[in-house]
Amino acid sequence: MLTPAQRHFQTVMAQRHGKSNGGDVEHTAYEQQLHRLRMDKSRLSQVQSDATKAELKRALLPDYQGWINGVLAADSGQADAVLTTIMIWSIDAGLISDALRIAGYVLRHRLPMPDHYKRTVATALVDEICDPALAAFKADASLAPLSAELLLQLEQLTNGEDMPDQVRAKLYKTLGYTLRLDANELSAARDWLQRAVTLFDGIGVKRDIELLGRALKKATEPEAGAENTDVPPKPPADKPADKPAAKATRAPRKSTAAKASRTTTPRARKSAS
C-alpha cells in the first residue's frame, strides 16, 4: 500500500499529466500507473472466485486513489484507461459512491471505455450496478442492497445517454424494488416499475405493479367501522322528560254494614221503625 507521500505525488503527477504541456515526467507517471494496472490485472487473473476478486480489488484500489484525485481535479478530459478501469473495479468492490464520482467525469468528457469492454459507459454502469442488485433482491426481496439515493444518482447520470431499452428498464426495476421497501414511497415505486414495463414488456414486474396497486388502495381506504375523528359526533336530540307513571290506586273497601244498609229496601226500614 502506498504511503501518504506517494499518493500525494500521484495526485500532482496526474494533475500535470492533464495539462496540455505535460512533459516526459508526467507521461512517465501515467505509464507507471498503466504498469501497475497490468500487474494487478495479472494477479486478479489468478483468482477464480468472484467474491475473492472483489476483496482483492478493494485492497488494491487505495493505491490508485492519488492518481484518480489528480485526474478529477485537473478536469482535462484526456482519455485515461486507468480512470475508467478503476471506475469498474470500484463497482465490483461495492464502492458505488466512488464509482459514480468517477462516472460523472467520464460521461461529461465522453471518455471511452477500455478496449475489452464492448459496451458504452452508461450501459456498463447500469449493467454492473443493477445486475448484482437484482440478484440480491431475488435472494431476499426484503433487503435493499443499495440505497435509493445512489440509484437515483445513477439514473440522473445516465438519463440522457443512449442504451438498450432492456438495460434502462433494469435500472427502473431496481429503483422500484428499492423504493417499495419504504411505506412512504409505494406510489413512486409503482411509477418506476410502470416505466420499466413500458420500455421492456418482459422485464418481469407486472405482478409487482398489481401488488403495489392493491397496497396503495388498501392504504387509502378507511378502516371498516372506524369513526371519523375529524368531525365530532352530533349530540342526541333533546327529548321531553318522561313523566313518572301514576301509581295505581285502589278504591277503599266498603264495610259490610254499609253494604247491608244500601241493600235494605225502604219497606224493611219502615217496618223496623
C-alpha positions as CSV (number, residue, x, y, z in Angstrom):
1,M,0.0,0.0,0.0
2,L,1.3,3.5,-0.9
3,T,2.3,6.0,1.8
4,P,0.5,9.3,2.0
5,A,3.6,11.0,0.4
6,Q,3.4,8.6,-2.6
7,R,-0.3,9.2,-3.0
8,H,0.3,13.0,-3.0
9,F,3.0,12.5,-5.6
10,Q,0.5,10.6,-7.7
11,T,-2.0,13.4,-7.4
12,V,0.5,16.0,-8.5
13,M,1.6,13.9,-11.5
14,A,-2.0,13.3,-12.6
15,Q,-2.8,17.0,-12.4
16,R,0.3,17.8,-14.5
17,H,-0.5,15.0,-16.9
18,G,-3.9,16.5,-17.6
19,K,-2.3,19.7,-18.8
20,S,-1.6,20.1,-22.5
21,N,2.0,21.0,-21.8
22,G,2.7,17.9,-19.7
23,G,6.3,16.7,-20.2
24,D,8.1,13.4,-20.1
25,V,8.0,13.1,-16.3
26,E,4.2,13.4,-16.3
27,H,3.9,10.9,-19.2
28,T,6.2,8.5,-17.3
29,A,4.0,8.8,-14.3
30,Y,1.0,7.7,-16.4
31,E,3.0,4.8,-17.8
32,Q,3.8,3.8,-14.2
33,Q,0.1,3.7,-13.4
34,L,-0.6,1.6,-16.5
35,H,2.2,-0.8,-15.5
36,R,0.7,-1.1,-12.0
37,L,-2.7,-1.8,-13.5
38,R,-1.3,-4.5,-15.8
39,M,0.4,-6.2,-12.8
40,D,-2.8,-6.0,-10.7
41,K,-4.8,-7.5,-13.6
42,S,-2.3,-10.4,-13.7
43,R,-2.9,-11.0,-10.0
44,L,-6.7,-10.9,-10.5
45,S,-6.5,-13.4,-13.4
46,Q,-5.1,-16.0,-11.0
47,V,-8.3,-15.8,-8.9
48,Q,-11.4,-17.7,-9.9
49,S,-13.8,-16.7,-7.2
50,D,-15.8,-13.5,-7.9
51,A,-16.1,-12.8,-4.2
52,T,-12.3,-13.1,-3.7
53,K,-11.7,-10.9,-6.7
54,A,-13.9,-8.3,-5.2
55,E,-12.0,-8.4,-1.9
56,L,-8.7,-8.1,-3.8
57,K,-9.9,-5.2,-5.8
58,R,-11.0,-3.4,-2.6
59,A,-7.5,-3.9,-1.3
60,L,-5.8,-2.6,-4.5
61,L,-7.9,0.5,-5.1
62,P,-6.3,2.7,-2.5
63,D,-3.0,2.5,-4.5
64,Y,-4.8,4.4,-7.3
65,Q,-6.6,7.0,-5.2
66,G,-4.0,9.7,-5.5
67,W,-4.0,9.4,-9.3
68,I,-7.8,9.4,-9.5
69,N,-8.0,12.5,-7.3
70,G,-5.4,14.3,-9.5
71,V,-7.2,13.5,-12.8
72,L,-10.6,14.6,-11.5
73,A,-9.1,17.8,-10.1
74,A,-7.3,18.6,-13.4
75,D,-10.6,18.1,-15.3
76,S,-8.8,17.9,-18.6
77,G,-11.0,15.3,-20.2
78,Q,-8.0,13.3,-21.6
79,A,-8.6,9.6,-22.2
80,D,-7.3,7.6,-19.3
81,A,-7.6,3.8,-19.2
82,V,-6.6,3.8,-15.6
83,L,-9.5,6.0,-14.6
84,T,-12.2,4.0,-16.5
85,T,-10.8,0.7,-15.2
86,I,-10.8,1.9,-11.6
87,M,-14.4,3.1,-12.1
88,I,-15.5,-0.5,-12.9
89,W,-13.3,-2.0,-10.2
90,S,-15.0,0.3,-7.7
91,I,-18.3,-1.2,-8.7
92,D,-17.0,-4.7,-8.3
93,A,-15.7,-3.9,-4.9
94,G,-19.1,-2.5,-3.8
95,L,-17.8,1.1,-3.7
96,I,-20.7,2.5,-5.7
97,S,-20.3,6.1,-4.5
98,D,-16.7,6.2,-5.6
99,A,-17.6,4.7,-9.0
100,L,-20.3,7.3,-9.6
101,R,-17.9,10.1,-8.7
102,I,-15.7,8.9,-11.5
103,A,-18.6,8.2,-13.8
104,G,-19.8,11.8,-13.7
105,Y,-16.4,12.9,-15.1
106,V,-16.2,10.1,-17.6
107,L,-19.6,10.8,-19.0
108,R,-19.2,14.5,-19.1
109,H,-16.0,14.3,-21.1
110,R,-17.2,11.4,-23.3
111,L,-14.2,9.2,-22.4
112,P,-14.1,5.8,-24.0
113,M,-14.2,2.5,-22.1
114,P,-11.2,0.2,-22.1
115,D,-10.8,-1.8,-25.3
116,H,-12.0,-5.1,-23.9
117,Y,-15.4,-3.6,-22.9
118,K,-17.9,-3.9,-25.7
119,R,-20.4,-1.5,-24.1
120,T,-20.8,2.2,-23.7
121,V,-20.0,3.8,-20.4
122,A,-23.7,4.3,-19.4
123,T,-24.6,0.7,-20.4
124,A,-21.7,-0.7,-18.5
125,L,-22.6,1.3,-15.4
126,V,-26.2,0.2,-15.3
127,D,-25.3,-3.4,-16.0
128,E,-22.6,-3.7,-13.5
129,I,-24.5,-1.9,-10.7
130,C,-28.1,-3.3,-11.3
131,D,-27.3,-6.9,-12.1
132,P,-25.9,-7.7,-8.7
133,A,-28.6,-5.7,-7.0
134,L,-31.4,-7.6,-8.8
135,A,-29.8,-10.9,-7.9
136,A,-29.7,-9.8,-4.3
137,F,-33.4,-8.9,-4.4
138,K,-34.2,-12.3,-5.9
139,A,-32.4,-13.9,-2.9
140,D,-34.2,-11.7,-0.4
141,A,-36.7,-9.2,-1.5
142,S,-36.9,-7.5,1.9
143,L,-33.3,-6.2,1.9
144,A,-32.1,-3.4,-0.3
145,P,-28.5,-3.9,-1.5
146,L,-28.2,-0.3,-2.5
147,S,-29.7,3.0,-1.3
148,A,-32.3,4.7,-3.3
149,E,-30.1,7.8,-3.3
150,L,-27.3,6.0,-5.2
151,L,-29.7,4.6,-7.7
152,L,-31.3,7.9,-8.3
153,Q,-27.8,9.4,-8.8
154,L,-27.1,6.7,-11.4
155,E,-30.4,7.4,-13.1
156,Q,-29.6,11.1,-13.3
157,L,-26.1,10.5,-14.7
158,T,-27.4,8.2,-17.4
159,N,-30.7,9.8,-18.2
160,G,-29.6,11.4,-21.4
161,E,-27.4,8.6,-22.5
162,D,-28.2,6.1,-25.3
163,M,-28.5,2.5,-24.1
164,P,-30.8,-0.5,-24.9
165,D,-34.3,-0.3,-23.6
166,Q,-33.8,-3.6,-21.7
167,V,-30.9,-2.1,-19.8
168,R,-32.7,1.1,-18.8
169,A,-35.7,-0.9,-17.8
170,K,-33.3,-2.9,-15.5
171,L,-32.4,0.4,-13.7
172,Y,-36.1,1.4,-13.3
173,K,-36.9,-2.1,-11.9
174,T,-34.0,-1.8,-9.4
175,L,-35.3,1.6,-8.3
176,G,-38.9,0.3,-8.0
177,Y,-37.8,-2.7,-5.9
178,T,-35.7,-0.5,-3.6
179,L,-38.4,2.2,-3.1
180,R,-41.2,-0.3,-2.4
181,L,-39.4,-1.2,0.9
182,D,-40.4,2.3,2.2
183,A,-44.0,2.5,3.1
184,N,-44.0,6.2,2.2
185,E,-42.6,5.5,-1.3
186,L,-45.1,2.9,-2.6
187,S,-46.5,5.3,-5.3
188,A,-43.1,6.2,-6.6
189,A,-42.1,2.5,-6.6
190,R,-45.1,1.7,-8.8
191,D,-44.3,4.6,-11.1
192,W,-40.7,3.3,-11.7
193,L,-42.0,-0.2,-12.3
194,Q,-44.6,1.0,-14.8
195,R,-41.9,2.9,-16.6
196,A,-39.8,-0.3,-16.7
197,V,-42.5,-2.4,-18.2
198,T,-43.3,0.4,-20.7
199,L,-39.7,0.2,-22.0
200,F,-39.5,-3.6,-21.9
201,D,-42.5,-5.7,-21.6
202,G,-40.5,-8.8,-20.5
203,I,-38.8,-7.1,-17.5
204,G,-41.0,-9.2,-15.1
205,V,-42.7,-6.6,-12.9
206,K,-46.4,-6.8,-13.9
207,R,-47.2,-8.8,-10.8
208,D,-45.3,-6.4,-8.6
209,I,-47.2,-3.5,-10.1
210,E,-50.5,-5.2,-9.3
211,L,-49.5,-5.9,-5.7
212,L,-48.4,-2.3,-5.2
213,G,-51.7,-1.1,-6.6
214,R,-53.5,-3.2,-4.0
215,A,-51.3,-1.9,-1.2
216,L,-51.9,1.7,-2.2
217,K,-55.7,1.1,-2.4
218,K,-55.7,-0.5,1.0
219,A,-53.7,2.3,2.4
220,T,-56.2,5.0,1.2
221,E,-59.4,3.2,2.2
222,P,-60.7,4.0,5.7
223,E,-61.0,1.0,8.0
224,A,-64.4,-0.5,8.2
225,G,-66.4,0.8,11.2
226,A,-63.7,3.4,12.0
227,E,-65.1,6.6,13.3
228,N,-64.1,9.9,11.7
229,T,-62.2,11.6,14.4
230,D,-62.0,14.9,12.5
231,V,-65.7,15.7,12.9
232,P,-67.2,15.4,16.4
233,P,-70.3,13.2,16.6
234,K,-73.6,15.1,16.8
235,P,-75.3,15.2,20.3
236,P,-78.5,13.3,20.5
237,A,-81.7,15.3,20.0
238,D,-83.4,16.5,23.2
239,K,-86.4,14.5,24.3
240,P,-89.1,15.7,26.8
241,A,-88.6,14.1,30.1
242,D,-90.8,11.1,30.6
243,K,-93.4,11.7,33.3
244,P,-93.3,9.1,36.1
245,A,-96.0,6.6,35.7
246,A,-99.0,7.3,38.1
247,K,-99.2,4.9,40.9
248,A,-102.2,2.7,40.6
249,T,-104.8,3.3,43.4
250,R,-107.5,1.0,44.6
251,A,-110.9,2.2,45.9
252,P,-111.3,1.6,49.6
253,R,-113.2,-1.5,50.5
254,K,-116.6,-0.7,51.9
255,S,-117.7,-2.2,55.2
256,T,-120.3,-5.0,55.4
257,A,-122.6,-2.8,57.4
258,A,-122.6,-0.1,54.9
259,K,-123.1,-2.6,52.2
260,A,-126.1,-4.1,54.0
261,S,-127.6,-0.6,54.6
262,R,-127.6,0.0,50.9
263,T,-129.3,-3.2,50.1
264,T,-132.2,-2.8,52.7
265,T,-135.4,-1.8,51.0
266,P,-137.4,1.2,52.1
267,R,-140.2,-1.1,53.3
268,A,-137.9,-3.0,55.5
269,R,-136.6,0.2,57.1
270,K,-140.2,1.3,57.7
271,S,-141.3,-1.9,59.4
272,A,-138.2,-1.8,61.5
273,S,-139.1,1.7,62.8
